[in-house]
Amino acid sequence: MAEQMNKRSRSTVRALVSTLAVAAVIVAVVLVVSTATDNSTSTPITTVSPLSPQTVRRGALVKTDKVDGTLEYSDTITVRHRISGQPAQTTSATSQGGNEANSRSAVPQGGPSRAAHRPAASGPSTTVCTPASTAPPSSSEPPSSGAAPVTTAPCSSGGGGGGGGATRPGGGAARTSGGSATVARITQIVTSVIGVGAAVGNGDVLYTIDSQPTVALLGALPAWRTLSTASTAGADIQQLEAALVSLGYDADQTVTVDTRFDTDTEAMVKRWQTGLGVSVTGKVALGSVVFIPKASTVASLSKKVGDSVGDADSMISLAGASQRIIIDVPSGDEQYFVPGLSVRLEGGVDGTVTLLQSVSRNSTAVVQAVIVPDSPIENASNGATITVNADLQIADDVFVVPAQALVSRLDGTYSIQVQAGDGSVTWQDVTLVGVAGPDAGVSSEGLADGAIVLTPSA
């Protein structure tokens, strides 16, 4: 019995010694590694803090919205080409000698006298064809004073003849329906046209027809007749004189800007025609000028080089020089986009919100902001996409802290960690006012401008 106990004691001692030996080896290894690490300069020991300090700022909480908008030009004007000698409408009369088409110009409602609205006789004539078996009556009613002459000619199987020079009947011979003839439509060819986005002012050439220019002149009334010394007095003459005087073609100041086209006006027109390099006639033919109410920009083109154009055909859409940008206000930010809000536009131009409007899109109301640039956006065409940056003031006179510094409690309140100058850290209760991107606006009685708060390290 005693011998067995002695054997157990010896075993226990041996196990204890072995354990102590292993422990000694571990301690030795740790001492060696520690010594080697302390003496090494290539692998220093560093401590990484889970929090980083940030500075509190007192002021406005601002949120920046970046929204793409559409550039629009206001006051769109459609430029329509006019052709002298093309009647606005045709009527037919029946006589004992057969069927006759007698063209008369329609008089605009509420305009000057009927005679004043007829194209001048200097314009190209209109040719009306009649069936070969029907001779024109010998006592046709002559054209009214000032109207372009209308002649008749037999219809040919090969179509109608040309209108002469810059005009040509479109569609060949006149069409007949029930024995009545209709006037063949005069057409011309576009030989050049101004580009989209180009600025248009007083005296600029918009396009050329058969190499003859059509010039933009400032004036509120559209051109509707050829102007010459034979023209009756009218406001269109007054705006023609005013436009040419402003271009400098009355250097001697001999022209009286009034409603009469006198010899002084004729002399000024000749000087203008000389400057343009066109035939010097002293007359302003219908179709050679287009009156526009103010300086504009070319928004779009209806015709291109080589196209045929007839009387009253749309040529160009002009837009007023004023620009505006339309944006959809981001949902939830409607209360911040108020008239007078300053924004930053693409290209370094500032702008101002001038109007809020609602539109329906997919049966949903969308709030839009209308923004007017403080200065024109260069080289921007109608419909271009313009990026708008709006700084929205969410709150004023608050403490602005990083949103990551906020710690939410189970009861819905918020706290932040504030670090004192000696490095000590305390928890500070705050009231959340608003969030704008990475920033949060808070209020707290114990917080100060410039205080240091701790946020999670990146």
JODANOR-V75436 format. One record per residue. RES is the residue in one letter. NEAR is the number of other ideal C-beta (glycine too) atoms within 10 Angstrom. Layout:
BEGIN
res=[RES & RES]
near=[NEAR & NEAR]
END
This chain:
BEGIN
res=[M & A & E & Q & M & N & K & R & S & R & S & T & V & R & A & L & V & S & T & L & A & V & A & A & V & I & V & A & V & V & L & V & V & S & T & A & T & D & N & S & T & S & T & P & I & T & T & V & S & P & L & S & P & Q & T & V & R & R & G & A & L & V & K & T & D & K & V & D & G & T & L & E & Y & S & D & T & I & T & V & R & H & R & I & S & G & Q & P & A & Q & T & T & S & A & T & S & Q & G & G & N & E & A & N & S & R & S & A & V & P & Q & G & G & P & S & R & A & A & H & R & P & A & A & S & G & P & S & T & T & V & C & T & P & A & S & T & A & P & P & S & S & S & E & P & P & S & S & G & A & A & P & V & T & T & A & P & C & S & S & G & G & G & G & G & G & G & G & A & T & R & P & G & G & G & A & A & R & T & S & G & G & S & A & T & V & A & R & I & T & Q & I & V & T & S & V & I & G & V & G & A & A & V & G & N & G & D & V & L & Y & T & I & D & S & Q & P & T & V & A & L & L & G & A & L & P & A & W & R & T & L & S & T & A & S & T & A & G & A & D & I & Q & Q & L & E & A & A & L & V & S & L & G & Y & D & A & D & Q & T & V & T & V & D & T & R & F & D & T & D & T & E & A & M & V & K & R & W & Q & T & G & L & G & V & S & V & T & G & K & V & A & L & G & S & V & V & F & I & P & K & A & S & T & V & A & S & L & S & K & K & V & G & D & S & V & G & D & A & D & S & M & I & S & L & A & G & A & S & Q & R & I & I & I & D & V & P & S & G & D & E & Q & Y & F & V & P & G & L & S & V & R & L & E & G & G & V & D & G & T & V & T & L & L & Q & S & V & S & R & N & S & T & A & V & V & Q & A & V & I & V & P & D & S & P & I & E & N & A & S & N & G & A & T & I & T & V & N & A & D & L & Q & I & A & D & D & V & F & V & V & P & A & Q & A & L & V & S & R & L & D & G & T & Y & S & I & Q & V & Q & A & G & D & G & S & V & T & W & Q & D & V & T & L & V & G & V & A & G & P & D & A & G & V & S & S & E & G & L & A & D & G & A & I & V & L & T & P & S & A]
near=[5 & 6 & 6 & 8 & 9 & 10 & 10 & 9 & 10 & 10 & 10 & 10 & 10 & 10 & 10 & 10 & 10 & 10 & 10 & 10 & 10 & 10 & 10 & 10 & 10 & 10 & 10 & 10 & 10 & 10 & 10 & 10 & 10 & 10 & 10 & 10 & 11 & 9 & 7 & 10 & 5 & 4 & 8 & 8 & 7 & 5 & 4 & 5 & 8 & 7 & 14 & 14 & 11 & 17 & 12 & 20 & 15 & 13 & 13 & 15 & 24 & 16 & 18 & 11 & 16 & 10 & 19 & 12 & 23 & 15 & 20 & 17 & 22 & 11 & 12 & 14 & 19 & 12 & 24 & 16 & 23 & 23 & 24 & 21 & 27 & 27 & 22 & 16 & 9 & 19 & 13 & 18 & 12 & 10 & 11 & 5 & 13 & 14 & 18 & 19 & 21 & 18 & 21 & 17 & 23 & 13 & 15 & 12 & 5 & 5 & 12 & 16 & 10 & 14 & 13 & 16 & 18 & 24 & 26 & 20 & 17 & 15 & 24 & 21 & 16 & 26 & 21 & 26 & 25 & 20 & 13 & 10 & 7 & 16 & 12 & 18 & 15 & 6 & 8 & 14 & 10 & 10 & 18 & 11 & 9 & 19 & 21 & 22 & 14 & 20 & 10 & 19 & 15 & 13 & 20 & 12 & 6 & 8 & 13 & 19 & 15 & 11 & 22 & 13 & 10 & 17 & 25 & 19 & 23 & 15 & 11 & 15 & 21 & 23 & 13 & 16 & 8 & 6 & 11 & 16 & 23 & 16 & 22 & 23 & 18 & 26 & 20 & 25 & 17 & 21 & 14 & 13 & 21 & 21 & 8 & 14 & 16 & 14 & 12 & 23 & 13 & 17 & 19 & 16 & 14 & 22 & 24 & 16 & 23 & 12 & 10 & 17 & 17 & 22 & 19 & 24 & 23 & 18 & 20 & 11 & 15 & 15 & 22 & 19 & 24 & 24 & 24 & 19 & 13 & 13 & 20 & 14 & 14 & 21 & 12 & 24 & 23 & 19 & 19 & 26 & 25 & 17 & 22 & 23 & 17 & 14 & 17 & 11 & 20 & 20 & 9 & 8 & 7 & 11 & 19 & 13 & 16 & 13 & 14 & 15 & 25 & 14 & 10 & 15 & 28 & 17 & 16 & 22 & 24 & 15 & 17 & 24 & 18 & 12 & 12 & 15 & 8 & 15 & 10 & 13 & 14 & 18 & 22 & 27 & 25 & 23 & 24 & 22 & 24 & 23 & 19 & 23 & 14 & 15 & 15 & 25 & 21 & 22 & 20 & 16 & 18 & 16 & 18 & 10 & 11 & 8 & 15 & 13 & 22 & 15 & 21 & 11 & 18 & 14 & 22 & 26 & 19 & 27 & 21 & 17 & 16 & 15 & 24 & 17 & 28 & 17 & 22 & 15 & 19 & 16 & 8 & 7 & 16 & 13 & 9 & 16 & 21 & 11 & 11 & 7 & 17 & 12 & 24 & 16 & 22 & 17 & 13 & 8 & 18 & 12 & 26 & 14 & 21 & 13 & 12 & 14 & 10 & 9 & 11 & 8 & 9 & 5 & 5 & 7 & 8 & 13 & 16 & 18 & 26 & 18 & 27 & 14 & 20 & 11 & 12 & 13 & 17 & 7 & 8 & 21 & 16 & 18 & 11 & 16 & 11 & 22 & 14 & 20 & 13 & 23 & 15 & 18 & 12 & 20 & 19 & 11 & 11 & 22 & 23 & 21 & 25 & 18 & 16 & 16 & 22 & 17 & 12 & 10 & 9 & 5 & 5 & 7 & 12 & 17 & 16 & 25 & 16 & 22 & 16 & 10 & 6 & 5 & 7 & 8 & 12 & 11 & 10 & 16 & 14 & 25 & 13 & 16 & 17 & 13 & 16 & 19 & 11 & 8 & 17 & 25 & 24 & 26 & 13 & 19 & 8 & 10 & 18 & 10 & 11 & 8 & 20 & 15 & 25 & 19 & 17 & 10 & 10 & 5]
END
